[in-house]
C-alpha cells in the first residue's frame, strides 16, 4: 500500500480496493462501524474536496443505496437468493435482545421529586 502511486482511474480503484480489503473489511461487522467509523472516515476523506465534489459523491452514495434496496426487493420476490451484507451487532442498554423494558415505567420510576410543570 505504501509503495502505490496512483495516477490513473484503475490505479485509484486498485488502491481503494486494497485499502478496503487490508484495513476496513475485517472491522465492517463490528458494533459502531456504521454509526461511528463510516461517518468519521467520510468526513476525513472529504476535508480536501470542494463542495461540488462532495455533492457529486453524495449523489453516488444515494444511487448505491437505491440499487441496494432494489436488489433486496428483487431477492425477496425471487425467494431470497441474493446475499445480504451481515448486520453489525447493535449496542443496546435495555437487554441482550435490545428490547425496551416497558415495565420500568410504573409508579416507582416516577417517584423522583422532580417538578416538570
Buried (B, 14 or more C-beta within 10 A) or exposed (E): EEEEEEEEEEEEEEBEEEEEEEEBEEEBEEEEBEEEBEEEEEEEEBEEEEEEEBEEBEEEEEEEEEEEEEEBEEBEEEEEEEEEEEEBEEEEEEEEEEEEEEEEEEEEEEEEEEEEE
